[in-house]
């Protein structure tokens, strides 16, 4: 798993070069090269280590969802070969990155009839990916 420059691409049928594309961030991407035996979890961990400073910090691989050709790659224990992602001869494999929102943690009492919502919840990140 060595970093790959965005400007250089060398086809290797035994490896996959992934270009991670972030929603609503034109031109912002991260590229990396992986063995087909690498797991999705390993790929996400590498992505976290190269996380762009322009984005809000994400520290949990469980929040990262990678999508390739409209298909969500969800199982962290699956190898890249098992996910059947395409390997292209002329350019890196594009993968969209989506971050699952943090779950709200409420510290107030449950709402009953006539009760108002309390603002005692943790910050919630939110995102939407349109394809």
N, CA, C and O of each residue as an XYZ file, in Angstrom:
524
protein
N       0.834     -1.184      0.000
C       0.000      0.000      0.000
C       0.873      1.240      0.000
O       1.099      1.841      1.050
N       1.362      1.624     -1.156
C       2.142      2.835     -1.210
C       1.327      3.951     -1.842
O       0.498      3.695     -2.716
N       1.553      5.194     -1.408
C       0.816      6.314     -1.981
C       1.097      6.427     -3.471
O       2.200      6.124     -3.925
N       0.107      6.859     -4.224
C       0.226      7.022     -5.658
C      -0.098      8.464     -5.997
O      -1.102      9.000     -5.528
N       0.731      9.091     -6.799
C       0.484     10.464     -7.205
C      -0.743     10.518     -8.108
O      -1.006      9.580     -8.861
N      -1.491     11.614     -8.033
C      -2.659     11.775     -8.889
C      -2.275     11.948    -10.340
O      -3.073     11.636    -11.223
N      -1.053     12.446    -10.620
C      -0.631     12.734    -11.985
C      -0.088     11.504    -12.701
O      -0.089     11.473    -13.932
N       0.370     10.502    -11.984
C       0.959      9.321    -12.585
C       0.042      8.125    -12.376
O      -0.498      7.911    -11.291
N      -0.116      7.352    -13.446
C      -0.870      6.117    -13.292
C      -0.177      5.041    -14.104
O       0.048      5.194    -15.304
N       0.155      3.963    -13.441
C       0.781      2.827    -14.096
C      -0.108      1.621    -13.833
O      -0.342      1.256    -12.681
N      -0.598      1.007    -14.895
C      -1.476     -0.147    -14.777
C      -0.697     -1.362    -14.285
O       0.386     -1.661    -14.788
N      -1.251     -2.052    -13.309
C      -0.700     -3.298    -12.792
C      -1.887     -4.216    -12.516
O      -2.671     -3.937    -11.609
N      -2.041     -5.311    -13.276
C      -3.214     -6.174    -13.101
C      -3.282     -6.860    -11.736
O      -4.331     -7.387    -11.366
N      -2.182     -6.861    -10.984
C      -2.149     -7.488     -9.659
C      -2.485     -6.506     -8.540
O      -2.622     -6.904     -7.383
N      -2.618     -5.224     -8.881
C      -2.897     -4.188     -7.885
C      -4.035     -3.321     -8.387
O      -4.384     -3.345     -9.567
N      -4.603     -2.562     -7.479
C      -5.629     -1.595     -7.860
C      -5.236     -0.233     -7.294
O      -4.928     -0.091     -6.110
N      -5.257      0.758     -8.177
C      -5.039      2.129     -7.740
C      -6.412      2.761     -7.592
O      -7.210      2.774     -8.528
N      -6.673      3.282     -6.405
C      -7.977      3.858     -6.099
C      -7.844      5.370     -5.984
O      -6.931      5.887     -5.340
N      -8.772      6.058     -6.623
C      -8.857      7.508     -6.505
C     -10.128      7.811     -5.717
O     -11.233      7.685     -6.245
N      -9.972      8.210     -4.458
C     -11.095      8.536     -3.592
C     -11.579      9.944     -3.913
O     -10.796     10.895     -3.928
N     -12.874     10.065     -4.167
C     -13.489     11.337     -4.527
C     -14.469     11.708     -3.416
O     -15.314     10.900     -3.029
N     -14.352     12.923     -2.911
C     -15.178     13.373     -1.799
C     -16.358     14.192     -2.314
O     -16.193     15.060     -3.170
N     -17.549     13.909     -1.786
C     -18.782     14.578     -2.219
C     -18.680     16.083     -2.035
O     -18.202     16.568     -1.010
N     -19.135     16.806     -3.037
C     -19.209     18.272     -3.023
C     -17.852     18.943     -2.827
O     -17.793     20.075     -2.348
N     -16.789     18.283     -3.179
C     -15.441     18.841     -3.045
C     -14.695     18.644     -4.364
O     -13.807     17.796     -4.458
N     -15.057     19.427     -5.380
C     -14.439     19.298     -6.692
C     -12.924     19.422     -6.592
O     -12.405     20.340     -5.957
N     -12.232     18.501     -7.219
C     -10.779     18.529     -7.258
C     -10.098     17.961     -6.033
O      -8.882     17.769     -6.039
N     -10.845     17.688     -4.989
C     -10.257     17.127     -3.778
C     -10.358     15.607     -3.842
O     -11.449     15.037     -3.847
N      -9.196     14.967     -3.892
C      -9.184     13.512     -3.928
C      -7.900     12.991     -3.312
O      -6.931     13.727     -3.125
N      -7.920     11.720     -3.004
C      -6.767     11.027     -2.437
C      -6.596      9.748     -3.240
O      -7.564      9.026     -3.478
N      -5.365      9.466     -3.660
C      -5.103      8.237     -4.407
C      -4.178      7.334     -3.611
O      -3.299      7.795     -2.883
N      -4.399      6.032     -3.770
C      -3.531      5.051     -3.120
C      -3.575      3.758     -3.917
O      -4.547      3.473     -4.616
N      -2.511      2.986     -3.799
C      -2.407      1.720     -4.518
C      -2.473      0.575     -3.519
O      -1.877      0.645     -2.444
N      -3.201     -0.484     -3.877
C      -3.442     -1.589     -2.963
C      -3.289     -2.926     -3.659
O      -3.470     -3.046     -4.871
N      -2.952     -3.928     -2.862
C      -2.976     -5.302     -3.330
C      -4.435     -5.753     -3.362
O      -5.244     -5.260     -2.576
N      -4.779     -6.663     -4.240
C      -6.141     -7.173     -4.294
C      -6.496     -7.966     -3.040
O      -7.673     -8.179     -2.750
N      -5.486     -8.400     -2.301
C      -5.720     -9.144     -1.054
C      -5.956     -8.226      0.144
O      -6.289     -8.715      1.223
N      -5.793     -6.899     -0.015
C      -6.062     -5.948      1.065
C      -7.560     -5.940      1.370
O      -8.388     -6.086      0.471
N      -7.890     -5.769      2.633
C      -9.302     -5.705      3.012
C      -9.827     -4.275      2.875
O      -9.056     -3.317      2.839
N     -11.127     -4.155      2.802
C     -11.770     -2.843      2.745
C     -11.416     -2.049      4.007
O     -11.194     -0.840      3.932
N     -11.363     -2.711      5.155
C     -10.987     -2.049      6.403
C      -9.585     -1.464      6.341
O      -9.350     -0.359      6.829
N      -8.650     -2.201      5.744
C      -7.278     -1.713      5.580
C      -7.247     -0.488      4.669
O      -6.518      0.469      4.931
N      -8.035     -0.522      3.606
C      -8.116      0.606      2.677
C      -8.672      1.832      3.390
O      -8.157      2.936      3.213
N      -9.711      1.652      4.190
C     -10.285      2.768      4.939
C      -9.291      3.330      5.953
O      -9.220      4.543      6.151
N      -8.525      2.448      6.593
C      -7.525      2.894      7.561
C      -6.466      3.753      6.884
O      -6.054      4.779      7.426
N      -6.021      3.333      5.693
C      -5.051      4.131      4.948
C      -5.663      5.476      4.553
O      -5.004      6.512      4.631
N      -6.919      5.450      4.131
C      -7.598      6.697      3.780
C      -7.632      7.653      4.972
O      -7.399      8.851      4.813
N      -7.919      7.131      6.158
C      -7.910      7.977      7.364
C      -6.538      8.594      7.599
O      -6.437      9.751      8.007
N      -5.480      7.824      7.342
C      -4.129      8.340      7.566
C      -3.756      9.430      6.563
O      -2.846     10.219      6.817
N      -4.450      9.479      5.430
C      -4.192     10.487      4.397
C      -5.349     11.481      4.280
O      -5.499     12.151      3.258
N      -6.168     11.570      5.335
C      -7.384     12.381      5.309
C      -7.059     13.836      4.987
O      -6.184     14.423      5.623
N      -7.754     14.434      4.001
C      -7.475     15.826      3.618
C      -7.772     16.808      4.749
O      -8.790     16.694      5.432
N      -6.890     17.755      4.935
C      -7.064     18.745      6.001
C      -8.230     19.691      5.709
O      -8.726     20.355      6.619
N      -8.671     19.760      4.454
C      -9.794     20.628      4.085
C     -11.133     20.095      4.582
O     -12.125     20.824      4.583
N     -11.172     18.842      5.001
C     -12.414     18.221      5.458
C     -12.456     18.121      6.974
O     -11.420     18.115      7.639
N     -13.666     18.042      7.508
C     -13.820     17.790      8.938
C     -13.168     16.460      9.264
O     -13.279     15.502      8.499
N     -12.498     16.402     10.382
C     -11.777     15.190     10.791
C     -12.736     14.029     11.001
O     -13.780     14.177     11.636
N     -12.375     12.893     10.469
C     -13.109     11.648     10.692
C     -12.103     10.690     11.315
O     -11.020     10.487     10.766
N     -12.447     10.103     12.446
C     -11.475      9.258     13.137
C     -11.902      7.805     13.258
O     -11.191      7.005     13.867
N     -13.040      7.450     12.695
C     -13.538      6.086     12.825
C     -13.804      5.486     11.450
O     -14.549      6.056     10.653
N     -13.195      4.335     11.172
C     -13.408      3.725      9.861
C     -14.851      3.256      9.695
O     -15.319      3.102      8.567
N     -15.560      3.029     10.794
C     -16.948      2.594     10.722
C     -17.853      3.660     10.100
O     -18.919      3.343      9.574
N     -17.425      4.918     10.162
C     -18.225      6.010      9.593
C     -17.986      6.199      8.104
O     -18.757      6.888      7.436
N     -16.927      5.595      7.575
C     -16.589      5.771      6.167
C     -17.310      4.726      5.328
O     -17.263      3.531      5.619
N     -17.972      5.197      4.287
C     -18.597      4.301      3.320
C     -17.988      4.622      1.975
O     -18.011      5.773      1.540
N     -17.444      3.620      1.313
C     -16.895      3.839     -0.010
C     -17.813      3.195     -1.040
O     -18.324      2.092     -0.846
N     -18.004      3.909     -2.133
C     -18.944      3.505     -3.163
C     -18.201      3.476     -4.492
O     -17.549      4.448     -4.874
N     -18.307      2.347     -5.191
C     -17.627      2.203     -6.471
C     -18.645      1.814     -7.527
O     -19.322      0.793     -7.405
N     -18.746      2.624     -8.555
C     -19.666      2.374     -9.667
C     -21.098      2.187     -9.181
O     -21.824      1.340     -9.702
N     -21.509      2.969     -8.188
C     -22.860      2.920     -7.666
C     -23.113      1.801     -6.671
O     -24.221      1.669     -6.151
N     -22.103      1.001     -6.406
C     -22.255     -0.124     -5.486
C     -21.517      0.194     -4.186
O     -20.316      0.466     -4.197
N     -22.232      0.160     -3.083
C     -21.611      0.400     -1.788
C     -20.732     -0.773     -1.396
O     -21.154     -1.927     -1.462
N     -19.516     -0.473     -0.991
C     -18.586     -1.506     -0.529
C     -18.615     -1.428      0.988
O     -17.976     -0.557      1.578
N     -19.352     -2.332      1.622
C     -19.639     -2.179      3.038
C     -18.851     -3.079      3.970
O     -18.533     -2.657      5.082
N     -18.529     -4.265      3.582
C     -17.920     -5.240      4.478
C     -16.424     -4.973      4.657
O     -15.637     -5.179      3.733
N     -16.039     -4.516      5.847
C     -14.640     -4.192      6.106
C     -13.725     -5.418      6.028
O     -12.529     -5.277      5.775
N     -14.270     -6.609      6.242
C     -13.449     -7.825      6.225
C     -13.258     -8.393      4.825
O     -12.433     -9.285      4.629
N     -14.016     -7.885      3.841
C     -13.884     -8.368      2.468
C     -12.586     -7.872      1.850
O     -12.135     -6.764      2.139
N     -11.986     -8.702      0.996
C     -10.817     -8.244      0.251
C     -11.292     -7.448     -0.957
O     -12.446     -7.558     -1.371
N     -10.395     -6.646     -1.518
C     -10.760     -5.883     -2.710
C     -11.135     -6.826     -3.851
O     -12.016     -6.510     -4.650
N     -10.482     -7.964     -3.932
C     -10.822     -8.939     -4.972
C     -12.258     -9.430     -4.790
O     -12.992     -9.570     -5.768
N     -12.658     -9.690     -3.560
C     -14.016    -10.176     -3.277
C     -15.094     -9.137     -3.596
O     -16.241     -9.502     -3.855
N     -14.744     -7.861     -3.580
C     -15.729     -6.814     -3.876
C     -15.976     -6.663     -5.371
O     -16.922     -5.992     -5.783
N     -15.130     -7.285     -6.180
C     -15.249     -7.219     -7.651
C     -15.172     -5.800     -8.195
O     -15.842     -5.480     -9.178
N     -14.364     -4.943     -7.570
C     -14.216     -3.593     -8.107
C     -13.414     -3.679     -9.402
O     -12.528     -4.524     -9.524
N     -13.713     -2.819    -10.361
C     -12.996     -2.872    -11.636
C     -11.590     -2.293    -11.525
O     -11.332     -1.404    -10.714
N     -10.706     -2.803    -12.335
C      -9.353     -2.257    -12.463
C      -9.221     -1.797    -13.908
O      -9.361     -2.593    -14.836
N      -8.956     -0.534    -14.088
C      -8.890      0.045    -15.426
C      -7.444      0.151    -15.900
O      -6.537      0.371    -15.097
N      -7.234     -0.005    -17.192
C      -5.886      0.066    -17.748
C      -5.400      1.492    -17.920
O      -4.193      1.733    -17.927
N      -6.318      2.450    -18.060
C      -5.891      3.811    -18.384
C      -6.094      4.848    -17.273
O      -5.656      5.990    -17.412
N      -6.749      4.465    -16.182
C      -6.935      5.429    -15.091
C      -7.260      4.692    -13.795
O      -7.701      3.543    -13.821
N      -7.039      5.365    -12.651
C      -7.344      4.739    -11.351
C      -8.833      4.450    -11.195
O      -9.671      5.095    -11.826
N      -9.147      3.493    -10.365
C     -10.533      3.146    -10.067
C     -11.137      4.233     -9.172
O     -10.674      4.439     -8.050
N     -12.176      4.934     -9.668
C     -12.775      5.980     -8.833
C     -13.684      5.390     -7.764
O     -14.464      4.476     -8.034
N     -13.577      5.918     -6.550
C     -14.460      5.529     -5.450
C     -14.936      6.790     -4.753
O     -14.140      7.653     -4.383
N     -16.238      6.881     -4.583
C     -16.812      8.004     -3.850
C     -16.755      7.697     -2.362
O     -16.945      6.556     -1.939
N     -16.490      8.731     -1.577
C     -16.402      8.592     -0.124
C     -17.585      9.312      0.506
O     -17.835     10.486      0.233
N     -18.296      8.597      1.341
C     -19.419      9.151      2.082
C     -19.142      8.920      3.562
O     -18.671      7.852      3.952
N     -19.432      9.914      4.379
C     -19.242      9.793      5.816
C     -20.603      9.679      6.482
O     -21.464     10.545      6.323
N     -20.781      8.603      7.225
C     -22.039      8.429      7.960
C     -22.093      9.465      9.067
O     -21.089      9.706      9.739
N     -23.256     10.084      9.269
C     -23.369     11.103     10.322
C     -23.210     10.502     11.710
O     -23.517      9.332     11.940
N     -22.723     11.329     12.629
C     -22.655     10.918     14.026
C     -24.069     10.784     14.545
O     -24.946     11.564     14.175
N     -24.295      9.812     15.393
C     -25.617      9.654     15.980
C     -25.788     10.667     17.095
O     -24.864     10.931     17.864
N     -26.965     11.219     17.169
C     -27.281     12.189     18.205
C     -27.367     11.479     19.552
O     -27.974     10.415     19.672
N     -26.756     12.083     20.556
C     -26.800     11.531     21.899
C     -27.594     12.499     22.760
O     -27.110     13.578     23.102
N     -28.803     12.115     23.105
C     -29.668     12.990     23.876
C     -29.437     12.766     25.365
O     -29.350     11.630     25.830
N     -29.340     13.874     26.107
C     -29.159     13.763     27.552
C     -30.410     14.200     28.300
O     -30.462     14.132     29.528
N     -31.429     14.655     27.551
C     -32.666     15.108     28.185
C     -33.612     13.943     28.410
O     -33.324     12.813     28.016
N     -34.729     14.219     29.039
C     -35.729     13.182     29.284
C     -36.500     12.912     28.006
O     -36.438     13.694     27.058
N     -37.220     11.813     27.984
C     -38.000     11.483     26.802
C     -39.103     12.507     26.622
O     -39.594     13.105     27.580
N     -39.480     12.693     25.358
C     -40.497     13.690     25.056
C     -41.881     13.103     25.246
O     -42.162     12.008     24.760
N     -42.711     13.786     25.916
C     -44.096     13.369     26.091
C     -45.008     14.368     25.415
O     -44.532     15.279     24.738
N     -46.318     14.214     25.589
C     -47.276     15.117     24.984
C     -47.061     16.528     25.530
O     -47.068     16.754     26.740
N     -46.872     17.457     24.618
C     -46.707     18.851     25.013
C     -45.278     19.205     25.403
O     -44.992     20.369     25.683
N     -44.378     18.229     25.427
C     -42.985     18.520     25.790
C     -42.280     19.125     24.595
O     -42.629     18.841     23.449
N     -41.300     19.947     24.857
C     -40.533     20.536     23.763
C     -39.198     19.828     23.669
O     -38.713     19.236     24.634
N     -38.624     19.903     22.500
C     -37.336     19.260     22.249
C     -36.236     20.011     22.967
O     -36.225     21.242     22.972
N     -35.328     19.299     23.563
C     -34.190     19.893     24.247
C     -33.013     19.946     23.294
O     -32.894     19.087     22.420
N     -32.155     20.915     23.436
C     -30.981     21.000     22.578
C     -29.766     20.385     23.273
O     -28.634     20.802     23.029
N     -29.995     19.401     24.132
C     -28.911     18.735     24.844
C     -28.395     17.533     24.072
O     -28.237     16.458     24.650
N     -28.133     17.684     22.797
C     -27.605     16.563     22.024
C     -26.256     16.951     21.455
O     -25.936     18.130     21.309
N     -25.472     15.934     21.137
C     -24.141     16.162     20.591
C     -24.251     16.725     19.193
O     -25.284     16.596     18.537
N     -23.156     17.362     18.734
C     -23.111     17.856     17.363
C     -23.288     16.696     16.408
O     -22.780     15.599     16.640
N     -24.009     16.945     15.338
C     -24.264     15.908     14.352
C     -23.738     16.374     13.013
O     -24.166     17.408     12.501
N     -22.813     15.619     12.440
C     -22.366     15.890     11.093
C     -23.407     15.329     10.151
O     -24.092     14.361     10.483
N     -23.532     15.918      8.994
C     -24.534     15.446      8.059
C     -23.953     15.500      6.666
O     -23.140     16.371      6.356
N     -24.371     14.564      5.823
C     -23.908     14.582      4.444
C     -24.963     13.947      3.563
O     -25.842     13.225      4.033
N     -24.859     14.228      2.294
C     -25.754     13.642      1.311
C     -24.935     13.380      0.073
O     -24.185     14.253     -0.363
N     -25.057     12.208     -0.503
C     -24.337     11.879     -1.722
C     -25.358     11.607     -2.809
O     -26.171     10.693     -2.679
N     -25.327     12.386     -3.874
C     -26.248     12.206     -4.989
C     -25.449     11.657     -6.165
O     -24.402     12.194     -6.526
N     -25.951     10.597     -6.748
C     -25.238     10.011     -7.896
C     -26.144      9.973     -9.092
O     -25.737      9.516    -10.161
